Amino acid sequence: MSSLRRRIADALCGPQNCTATSSLVARATATATDAAATPSSTISPFSTALNGVDQEGNMMFKESLWWTLGGMLLILLAIRLVAIGWSQLRHVSAMSAPGEQQTYWKKTQWSWMPGYKKNLLYAPLWNKRHNREIKLSSAVSVGTLPSRLHSVILVIYLLSNVAYLLYEEWHRPNGYSLAAEIRGRSGTLSLVNMVPLIILAGRNNPLIDLLHVSFDTYNLIHRWMGRTVVIEVVIHTCAWAYVEIAASGWRGMGYKLVRDDFLASGMIGTVAMSFLLILSVSPLRHAFYETFLNFHIVLALVAILMTYLHCHYAQIPGGLPQKPWAVAVFILWVLERFARVFRLGYYNWSRQRGFTEAVVEPMPGDTTRVTIHLPRHMDIHPGSHAYLRFWKIRGWESHPFSVAWVQHHPNIDKATLGEKTVSESQLKDGTTSVSFVIGAHTGFTRALYNKALAGGAPSITLRAGMEGPYAGHHSLNSYGHVLLFAGATGITHQISYLKPLIQGFNDGTVATRKIVLVWIIRDTEALEWVRPWMDEILRLPRRREILSIRLFVTRPKNSREIHSGSTTVQMFPGRPKITTLVKKEVEEQVGAMCVTVCGPGALADDVRQAVREVQDGTSVVDFVEESFTW
């Protein structure tokens, strides 16, 4: 009888009401006899196989953990489906209405929604700080704080693991039997957690599109899941070692670790995971991210393979019961890697047009402008990002950057050269150019900038690969009023929305009637980063009716740099007062409003705080933050 069933039986009946069967009496007598026979019979059996392991309880808590994760997933899915359906309804009903007729969507329809946004959905863990890095010095960063909603999810997840792990029969007379039960429980929970751990780690995580939750959020949960898995694995190993040392001594344990494939694979997996945890400590991860990433991939693969071998080599017919989960973890890891390779190969090579090439231009302010010329057509939504790699600059590495501009080149043959309209088939048969603005910091981005600068020409051409696009699920088409904040190279994310929204305004396919772009830059040299794209935007029909641009130059070289070209494009010295800007736009709000930000963590936290302050219960003001934390 398992310890779980025994505890249930004890709770349901007392000794006066329950009588043991003859088979149970015989089993108990045999156990007592065996225990009294030799000292080793109460120790060594509990270091091998499933002896002393509460397998029935393990399976129950496996189901409990799945339901804990699945329950949170279903709640988030239901909330997202309602939000997506509501935005679609708003989009359809408002896209043909002028701004003054979008009052219904300007007012909140649920009295509890502003409080929910202010105190949970958009709230930092405490006070104001969320995305601004916590730094011990200029070179040592310990990362960022999770939001309040993220913290609630993480606390539920972590406490559930603690509760399932601690539900043991702590008053067992044989401590080695208790260690075996802990060994089984911790090993089971660690392997169960590895399944969502691998799913959330992937760029091709299907939950990103399903729930419209950013990769950054999944990456946060992935890190905490990884820490949980490693801690449970270490507990699993220590519980086994406690029994084994008591039975065989340190020398005997060392001998078995060398000779026994089951134990050796488990120990190697434990060591690999322990190194993963050590290397992922925030100061090390931030200081040597590219090195960390390479080691992370190798050690993760070693840990997955060793986990499978550990389950396979168990002295049980067919291996440990958890073996199918280890197989599932490996398959998920391989499929995600295959999806990356497939996307990379398909979009970056064409039989007729060859491989992808990149035009790389050094820009003022230690910045690089990169235009990727793909040999195929690619649909890219505003707000997307992609991973870039250059064969001559650390070709084994790829890094994410926001897509700034997309230009499609239809395949026009001589027979249709004079036609003004382009068919859908011509567009799909053509090619796509994708542009990025990349700030040079350290490592890969600095090497890219130095390579472009050393070319001695306005631009150089490199063989490149682009993997993506990813994200792009935050549509602004249903909002009557859009306020975009950008800091430095964060303009790349925000500028990708301007052309589609203005064109949609002209075509009557979006609800947007007012766009305000606030861009904060150090000096006016930064304008060169986006000049060709901004020139095209400013020439769009009816642009003045919908778009206003406000440039804030924090360190102008001289006062003559600060001049406003028109009433719709204005330039100011110094930093903006974020709260004042947001409140002013809310006073002039047109329909539902969305405030988005992409830039340094301090700017993002200021905008988040300002949006929380205008959740007064009357207006609909949503908030979207584009970030990628490591």
C-alpha positions, 0 to 999 in steps of 0.5 A: 500500500502506498503512503498516500493510500495508507494516510487516507485509510488512517484518516477514514478509520481508527484502530477500533473500526479497522481490522487488518486482513491476513495478507496485510498482517503477513506482509507487515510481519515479513517487513518487520522480520526483514528489517530486524534481520540485518542493518543494511536491509533498512538502508541499501534497498532504499537507494535503488529502483522504486523501493520506498518511492510513493509512485501512486502519490507521484502520479497524483501530484504529476496530475496536480502540477499539470492542472495547476499549469493548465488551469492558469493557461485556461484562465489566461486563454479565456481572458485573451479570447474575450480581449481579442473578440472585444477589440475585433468588435471595436475595430469593425464598428469604429473603422468607418466612424469619424473620431467624434462618433467613437465616444462609446469606445472611449468610455470604459464599459466595465467599472472594475476594468480600470482598477484591474489595469492599475493595480494588477495588469500594468502594476510593477511589483511595488512602487514604480520600478519594473523594467529599469535594470537593478545595477550594483555598478556600471558593469554588474546588473542583477536584472529587472523586477517582475510585474505584479501579475507576473509575480502572482503567476510565479508565486502560484507556480512556486508554492504549488511545487513546494506543496507537492514536494513537501507532502510526505510522510515525515514521521516514518520511523525509517529515515532512509525510507523517507529519503527514498520517498523524497527522491521519487517525488523530487525527481518526478516533479523535476521531469514534469516541469521540464516539459513546459520549461522546454516549450516556454524556452522556444522562439516558436512557442505556440502559446505566443500567438495563442495567448498574445503574450510576449516572448519576454514574459515566457522567458521570465517564467522559463527562468524561474521554471529552470531554477525550480527544475535544478533545485528539485534535481539537486534534492533528488540527487542528495536524497539518493546520496544520503542513503547510498553513503549510509549503505556503502560509504563515500568510496562505495558511492564513487565506485557505483557512479563510475560503474553504473550507467543509471547512476552515472547518467543521473549524476552527469545530468545533475552536474550539467543542470547545476552549471546551468543554474550557476551560469544563469545567475543574473550578473554573470548572464548579463556580463557574458550573455553570448558566452552564457547562451552558447554554454546554455544550449550545450548544457541543456542538451546534455541534461536532456540526454542524460535525463533520458538515459537515466530513465532508460538504464533503471533496473526496471523492465522498460525503464522508469515510468517517467521515461516517456516524459523524457522522450517528450522533452527531447522531441520538443527540443528537437522540433523547436530547433528544426523549426528554426532551421527550416525557417532560416533555410526556407526564407533565406535561400531561393533557387532563382535568387540565391541567398539573403544579402544584407546592406550594412551602413554605419550611422552616427551615434555608434549605430548600424542600419541593416537592410536584409534583402530576402530572396522570397516574399515575407509577410511581416506585421508591425511590431515584429522582431527577427533574429539576425546572423551574419556569416562573417561575424560570429555566424553561430550567433543570432540576436533579436532586433525590432523590424523598422521597415518592410518593403515588398518588391513584386515580381513584374514581368515585361508583359505587365510592366505598364500596369499601375496595379500589382496583383497578389500573385506578383507580390507573393512571387516577389521579394522582401527587404527588411530594415533594422537599426542596431545600436552598438553596445558590446559583443555582436552589435559592436563587432557589426558596427566596427565591420561596417565602419572598417569598410570605408564606404557608405555601406558594405554587403554581407551574406546574412540570415534572418529568422522570423518574424516573431511577435507582431500580435499587438494590433493597433487598428482598433484604437481611435487614438495611438500614443507611441513613445520611443527612446533612441533605437526604440524608434524601430518598433514604433515606426513600423506602425506609422505607415500601415496605420496612415494607409489604413486611415486613407483606405478606411480599414482602421479605427485610428484617427489620431497618432502621436509619436514621441521620440527621445534622442540624445542629439539630432544625428539620430534623425539619420537613422530613419530619414529615408523611411520618415521622408516616405511617411511624411509624404503620405496622403492626409498624413497631417490629419492624423500624425503628430511627431514630437522630438525631444533632444536631451543633449543638443550640440547647439540651440540652432539644432532645435527647430520645428519644421511645422505644427505637426513635426515639433522639436523640443530640448530636454526630456519630456514630462511623460505624465503631462504628455499622457494626461494631455492626450487623454483630455483630447482622447479620440475613441479607445486609446493605446499607449505603447513604449519601446526604449530604455527601462527607465522610460518604459517605467515612466510611461507605465506609471503615467498610464496607471495614473490615468486609469480614473474609471472613465476612459479606455487607455491600454498599455503595451510595452515592447521589451526584451530582457535577458 
